[in-house]
């Protein structure tokens, strides 16, 4: 294993995308922000829809438990939740490349599908 933790980071990133697809399916995101192979400490950042989701504490608990179980080198996991402005920068536009982040990256403006005026 590499001494800088890059191999472990890649393995954890891959595990998150394969074992926790629900995060991405619900408009959330996850990223390994830091790995300290000497102490076994890993920091995972969750953002997007995860930042305001009512069950995100349970998801964080699952990430913590599963990472320490699946990876012998991981002894402690910190999960941080960042809202979109923290993750993308304070001056980042509310809509990035046509994706309205208020709907967890799925687009839309939260009003549902309304027919155009005078369509009745």
N, C-alpha and C positions, 0 to 999 in steps of 0.2 A: 504494500500500500504506500502511496506517496506520503511524504512527511508533511506536506502543506495541506493535506486534507482534500485536494481536488478530486481524487478518485472516490473518496467517501461521499463528497458532495454530489458527484454525478450519479452514484448509486442511489442516494436518497432522493434526488430529483426524479430519477426514473421510477423509483418505488412509488412516490407520490402520484405521478401521472397514471400509473397502472393500477395501484391499489385504492386510490382515492379519486376516481374519475367524477364522483358526485360533486366535487368542488368545482370543476370546470363546467360540468353539465348545468349547474345552477348559477353560472355567471361569475363564479369566484375565481380567484387565482391563488397559487401558492408558489413560493420560491424559497430555496435554502439561502439564507443571508450570511450565515457564518458557520464554520465547522472548526472546532479545535480538537484535533486528533489526540493531543496529549491529555486533555481533561475529559474528553468524551462529550463535550457540550456542543449542541447544535441549536441554531436559531432559525426558525421557519417563519416566514412572513406570509400572512394571508390577507388578501385584499379583494377589491371588487365587491361583489354582492356579499362576501363573507363578513365584511366590516360591519354590516347592519343586520345580519341574519340572527334570528332568535335562537337558532340551534348551534350557532358557531362555537359556544363554549363546549358543547358536547363533541363537535368535530375536533376541536383543539385537544380535548382529552383523548380522543381516539388516536390522533396523530402522535401525541406524547407516548401513549402506551404502546402503540404498534412499533414506533421507531426504536424504542428501547428494547423491545422484544425481538424484532427482526435483525437488528444490527448490534453485534457484540461490542463494537467500538463506541456505541452511543450509550451514555449513561444518564444524560440530562438533556431535556428538550425544552426550549423556551419558544412559545408561539406568540407572535405579535400580530395584532390586527391593525391594519392601516386603511384609512379611508382613501378614496381615489385621489384627493388633493395631496395627501402625504406621500402616496406611492408614486404619483406622476409629477409632482411639483406644484407649488402653490399657484403659479400663474398658468397652469395647463388649462386649456379650454374645456368647457363642460362636455362638449361633443368632440371626440377624437376620431378622425377619419370616418365620419358618418355614423359612429356607434354612440348612442346615447347611454352613458354610464349609469343613469338613474334607474335603468331597468336591468342592471346586472350584466350589461354588455349585450343584451338581446335586442336592443333597439326599441323604438316606441317612446311615447311621452307619458305613459301611465294613464291614458284616457280611453284605452280600448279602441276598437275599430269603429269609427263613425262614418256613416255615408256622407258624401259631399252635399252641400246645401242644394236645395231644389231638386233632389233626386227622387222625391216621393211622387 
